Amino acid sequence: MNVGLCGAHRTGKTTLALELAKLKGAQFVRTRVSEIFQECGLHPAQPMDFATRLKVQFRILDACESDWQRAGGSFITDRTPVDLMAYTLGDVQGDTEVNQPDFDHYIERCFESANRFFDALVIIQPGIPLEAAEGKAALNNAYIEHINSLILGLCHDERLNCRFLRVSRSMTDLNERIRLVAEIM
């Protein structure tokens, strides 16, 4: 079974995915979001124009799909195409210039990727204390809530065919999270 943890940054997805992989004997596939930003000479917390954001997001999706394909059997990962869509959508404002065909293609490809690679998605909501980390997006509670709301909405989109589970934001204990997610695996 392929399981993807999705949610805003700094919610404990990577820690939870690593523990679940050990417990279930599944392969852990770490996404390389920070690495891709670095390769592009960018930082995820810095503002960028939307054309640049979309270009980087396509590169991240390419890298993720390659890693998930290479993983083969059962795996768990700390990012999903739903996350990628949410961060892309999070940069859109009313006056944002968007190349609509490229944007539409990106969103379509993300849904196709989610349906192709994942049996289940687990939404990890904000709740644990925020801690800064090198190469990670900004610690802005409002932005984290915005991304969380986008992820919740995207998981209810009719284009998403894999099942999903939402971990309550009040469930912050790692062992409780492990027990809950392990049940679906």
Backbone hydrogen bonds, N-H to C=O, Kabsch-Sander energy under -0.5 kcal/mol:
donor,donor_aa,acceptor,acceptor_aa,energy
3,V,1,M,-0.6
3,V,75,F,-2.3
4,G,120,A,-2.2
5,L,77,T,-2.6
6,C,4,G,-0.5
6,C,122,V,-3.0
11,T,8,A,-0.7
16,L,12,G,-2.3
17,A,13,K,-2.9
18,L,14,T,-2.5
19,E,15,T,-2.0
20,L,16,L,-2.5
21,A,17,A,-2.5
22,K,18,L,-1.9
23,L,19,E,-2.4
24,K,20,L,-2.8
25,G,21,A,-1.1
26,A,21,A,-1.2
27,Q,74,S,-1.9
29,V,27,Q,-0.6
29,V,76,I,-2.7
30,R,28,F,-0.7
36,I,32,R,-2.5
37,F,33,V,-2.3
38,Q,34,S,-2.3
39,E,35,E,-2.6
40,C,36,I,-1.7
41,G,38,Q,-1.8
42,L,37,F,-3.0
46,Q,43,H,-1.8
53,R,49,D,-2.3
54,L,50,F,-2.8
55,K,51,A,-2.0
56,V,52,T,-2.5
57,Q,53,R,-2.6
58,F,54,L,-2.3
59,R,55,K,-1.6
60,I,56,V,-2.5
61,L,57,Q,-2.6
62,D,58,F,-2.5
63,A,59,R,-2.3
64,C,60,I,-2.8
65,E,61,L,-2.8
66,S,62,D,-2.1
67,D,63,A,-2.4
68,W,64,C,-3.1
69,Q,65,E,-2.4
70,R,66,S,-2.3
71,A,67,D,-1.6
72,G,68,W,-0.8
72,G,69,Q,-0.8
73,G,71,A,-0.8
76,I,27,Q,-2.6
77,T,3,V,-1.8
78,D,29,V,-0.9
84,L,80,T,-1.8
85,M,81,P,-2.4
86,A,82,V,-2.4
87,Y,83,D,-2.6
88,T,84,L,-1.7
89,L,85,M,-3.2
90,G,86,A,-2.2
91,D,88,T,-1.3
92,V,89,L,-1.7
93,Q,91,D,-0.5
96,T,93,Q,-1.7
98,V,96,T,-0.6
100,Q,98,V,-1.3
103,F,99,N,-2.6
104,D,100,Q,-3.1
105,H,101,P,-2.3
106,Y,102,D,-2.3
107,I,103,F,-2.5
108,E,104,D,-2.6
109,R,105,H,-2.5
110,C,106,Y,-2.3
111,F,107,I,-2.2
112,E,108,E,-2.4
113,S,109,R,-2.5
114,A,110,C,-2.5
115,N,111,F,-2.4
116,R,112,E,-1.9
117,F,113,S,-2.6
118,F,114,A,-1.8
119,D,2,N,-2.4
120,A,2,N,-1.6
121,L,163,R,-2.2
122,V,4,G,-2.7
123,I,165,L,-3.3
124,I,6,C,-3.3
124,I,122,V,-0.6
125,Q,123,I,-0.7
125,Q,167,V,-0.7
127,G,128,I,-0.5
136,K,133,A,-1.7
140,N,138,A,-1.6
141,N,139,L,-0.6
144,I,140,N,-2.6
145,E,141,N,-2.4
146,H,142,A,-2.1
147,I,143,Y,-2.6
148,N,144,I,-2.3
149,S,145,E,-2.5
150,L,146,H,-2.1
151,I,147,I,-2.5
152,L,148,N,-2.5
153,G,149,S,-2.2
154,L,150,L,-2.9
155,C,151,I,-2.1
156,H,152,L,-0.6
156,H,153,G,-1.1
157,D,154,L,-1.3
160,L,157,D,-1.9
161,N,159,R,-0.6
163,R,119,D,-1.2
165,L,121,L,-2.3
167,V,123,I,-2.9
167,V,165,L,-0.6
168,S,166,R,-0.5
171,M,168,S,-1.6
172,T,170,S,-1.3
177,R,173,D,-2.3
178,I,174,L,-2.7
179,R,175,N,-2.3
180,L,176,E,-2.4
181,V,177,R,-2.5
182,A,178,I,-2.7
183,E,179,R,-1.3
184,I,180,L,-0.7
184,I,181,V,-0.8
185,M,181,V,-1.0
